[in-house]
Amino acid sequence: MPPARIHLSPPHLTGGEAAALLAVLDSGWVAPAGPAIAEFEAAVAAATGFPHVLATASGTAALHLAFRVLDIAPGDEVWAPGFTFVATVAPAVQMGAVPRFLDVDPASWTLDPDLLRAELAAAARRGRLPRAVVAVDIYGQAADLDGILAACDRWGVPVVSDSAEGLGASMRGRHAGRGARVAALSFNGNKIVTAGGGGAFAADDPVLVARARHLAHHAKDPAPHYQHSVTGHSYALSSLLAAVGTVQLAALAPRVAARRALFDRYRDALSDLPGISFMPEAPWGTATRWLTAMLVRPDRFGMDREALRQRLDAAGIESRPVWKPLPDQPAFRDAPRAGGAVAAALFAQGLCLPSGNGLAEAEQDRVIAVIRGACLA
């Protein structure tokens, strides 16, 4: 029998999820309400330091609510790094906003504050500042939020932190996303901790969270009948998923340590190969290494990133290219951009390796052996 396929970042259970689910079922609170929701929101607050948290159906839902509470309107510009997942800007685009994509810093792979500062000054001269800027944490690395906030505060532009990939990361002594007007978190199945889905809307301002909570429950007005002054969404999290998420959050710290150890082992085993380098860690914080990402220079390694991905796939190992820049996606072919060479080079060379918390040492050795064999072939 061939060895089992190694997946990129599968869910990893703690062993306590079944009891938590049974407790919720026994309580009768299976709808998106009740004590399991409150416990999950408190656990997210404790893990991140945000005083006010709303559990949501997904990280994308949290981002949509962020754009709603910031009153994004058709024609408004929303700026974000081009090197990110589509959900960073998709809800704003669906609201009629115009995305503008900025390049990232090669030292962190996150939004370049110097480029942002220059672009904001140019936009102010044109009399068209963005309605919001989205900072994005990438592969477990927190964006330089202090630099981004300093650039935006000068012009009164609010910052949203897409921290879907940043849970557990630190930035100058605080959790990723702290300082932004709103942070959006994800508990999707491939994250370090998962609820089997779900997300969170987190903020320091209780008014913003209260408004988001209202919108997340169909914006129902207080009345004995169904009455709506505005339209909302069905964005609340199930109590069942909340119970799973609470159990998983208790394992966050050891899981971050385990992912960092996986990254270190890959780096120690592969860094001697010509043309191989790994995602740098920014000096302002500690990354979780949610996914181990490396760069492959074909002129030195002997094959390009895609050929190596196919070699791994043939060996029963899932790997994945890093994010394709959004300005190069067909959906955003007409969107304005500033720079993009760094993001393009990262996509051309970047590959994410299996990084799950359940990855056994022998399985990691399989990944390492295929990569080393490809280089020596």
GINORWO-V684800 format. One line per field, one symbol per residue. phi: phi as a letter, one per 20 degrees, with the letter a starting at -180 (. if undefined). psi: psi as a letter, one per 20 degrees, with the letter a starting at -180 (. if undefined). burial: + if it has 16 or more other ideal C-beta (glycine too) atoms within 10 Angstrom, else -. A space follows every 10 residues. Layout:
phi: ???
psi: ???
burial: ???
This chain:
phi: .ffffeefbf gceeoeffff fffffffnee ffaoffffff fffffffdnf fccdfcfaff fffffffffe lfcgnfecdb ffeafffgdg ffffenfdec ddfdefecmd gffffggfff ffffffmbff fbddecedln dfffffffff fffgdmefdd dedgddgned blncfgnfof fbdddccffe egccdnpnbb dcbeefffff ffffffdmlf ffafdfccec ecbedfefff ffffffffff egffffgfff ffgffgffec ffffndbcgf dffeadeelg cfdcdceffd fobegfffff ffffencecb gfgfgffeeg fcfdffbcmp ffffffffde bedgcffeff gfffffffff fffffef
psi: pqqqpprgmr qoqhiigghg ghhgghhimi rmrahhghgg hhhgghhhip ipppprhrhh gggghghgij lpqpiqppqq qhnrqhihig hggiijqoqp pqrrpiiijr pohggggghg ghhhhikmqq hqpoqpppkj pprmhghggg ghhhjkpqpp onkhjjpiqq oljrqpiphq gqppqqkrhj rgqqjjaraq oqrhohgghh ghgghiljlp qoqiropohr qbrmjqqqhg hggghgghhi jgghhghghh hgghggghii iippjprqpq pqijapqilg poprqoohhh hirrghhhgh ggghjkpprp qrppphijph hkhjqqrobi hghghghhip ppqpjqijoq hhghhggggg ghhhhi.
burial: -----+++++ ++-+--+--+ +--+----+- -+---++-++ +-++--++-+ -+++++++++ ++++++++++ -+---+++++ +++++-++++ +++-+-++++ +++++--+++ +++-+++-++ --+-----++ ++++++++++ +++++-+++- ++----++++ ++++++++++ +---++++++ ++++++++-+ +++++-++++ ++++---++- +++++++-+- ---------- -++-++++++ +++++++++- ++--++-+++ -++-+++-++ --+-++-++- ++-+++++++ +++++++--- +++++--++- ++--+-++++ +++++++--- -+--+-++++ -+++-+++++ +++++++-+- --++-+++-+ +--++--
